[in-house]
Amino acid sequence: MPFELDTILRKEPYPLLIDGKEVASREGRTFETLNPATGRVIASVYEADEGDVNAAVAAARRAYEGPWSKFTPKERSKALLRLATKLAEHSELMAQLEVLDVGKPIAQSRASIVGTPATLEYYASVLLTLAGETINVSDNSLIDFTLRESLGVCGLILPWNYPVSLAILKLAPALAAGNTVVIKPSEVTPLSSVEMGRAILEAGFPAGVVNIVNGPGATTGMALVRHPDVAKISFTGGTVTGQAISREAATTVKRLTLELGGKSPLVVFEDGDIAKAVGVAYADITRNTGQVCAACTRLVLHEKVADEFLEALTAKLVKVKVGDPQDEGTEMGPIVNQRQMQRISDYLAIGAEEGARPQSYLDFSGRKELEGGYFVPPILFHDAESGMRVAREEIFGPVQTVLRFKTEEDAVRIANDSPYGLAAVAMTRDAARAMRMARSVQAGSVCINHGAKAAVDAPFGGYKQSGIGKERGIAAMLDDTQIKNVRFSVA
């Protein structure tokens, strides 16, 4: 059932979280956030300027050098478990806020947040294994060993498509490794991240261990990137912004984890499970309205099964339920904002100019309930070639490009013909071919006979312009540490 806005939205501007307290910005400046299903303002949010960022970093630094540094691994583990419990208690509120702020259908919103406690539980466990090693060096007068130490203050800059779940995927390994953090949510969808801050306060962390500053990436975000006391930046978002962050971070030689764009291929061979492959394509074009970095947006189809595949996919796309994201039965909601909607429109024109044939699978004319919202139907580009911009550039919406191939060599060439390398899917019953694809496709995650899904206990991160470093798994926690070598003389 739809919920009442008055029961979940704050009446006052959404605050910052600095040094263990919810506070207004120093200058009192605010910005508005919109409901993409209606285009209307739903809340105002305090905007952090450089002074607010400085205060948040200073608080994080005090906590890092003070009480948090005295927490044993077991105590850090218990703190993460407490936060897992509190997040579970707040999960429905955060899910509802993401419906309003992101436009994500409620069923998908709940599904994206339900796993956040498990993420914290995982890192609460694996942090207890964090250790250095003893090295047998060539000098018998020395005992040589390593210490794996935390970095300090980590800046976590979030995207707008999965605010809470991606925040926890960055926060959990950083805290597990012994760091403190300053989180910068996307200014497009900040509300659920602010409510996540309430759960953090209730979990009883020392003041300053976790801070949250809201505001635009160009000002608030870059103030965090430039700050000399920030040891690492972890960013998820577009490649162009990632490049800008990389340039700025180089000035102070910060550590970086960058999870950037994607143009993932779904390669379907003639012996692949067509029904399963169609299910993957359908999920990736409809889930969060296609606004998923790892979504398979290139359908690379063997010419013998392409028509069968497209016929089955079309049968599903013409029936997808698009509408109010508060409705439990809605499968696709709106695009996040007008700017992103215009981006998709621009690519439709670009594709047509290049010679591809865009085809929409739903007609919204006459649907007055969608007026004012940023609704886009599922769209396929037919008659495309891998050199076209619509086959190489990230569009980030319910749009997929259809490409056909004849041989395995063609499939590999097309799959790798992209500046991105985040994920890939191959559908084949030939085990040897599957392993050849796993080896030859240039992507950080290659999935055989199932969709491009990530799990908290396995590393995730891209090749090429899809980023550097890993999120998820033990690798993410190790990326939040540094190694010190100790050479102890026994002579």
SULSULJO-V912638 format. One record per helix or strand of 2 or more residues. SS is the DSSP state (hx for helix, st for strand). FROM is the first residue (numbers start at 1). LEN is the number of residues. Records with the same first field share a line. If there is no record, write none. Layout:
SS=FROM-LEN + FROM-LEN
This chain:
hx=5-3 + 50-16 + 67-4 + 73-30 + 106-9 + 116-14 + 163-14 + 191-12 + 217-10 + 239-13 + 274-17 + 306-12 + 338-17 + 368-3 + 389-4 + 408-9 + 431-10 + 473-7
st=16-3 + 21-3 + 30-6 + 40-7 + 134-2 + 142-9 + 153-5 + 180-5 + 210-3 + 230-7 + 255-5 + 264-5 + 296-7 + 357-4 + 379-4 + 399-7 + 420-2 + 423-5 + 445-4 + 463-2 + 467-2 + 481-9
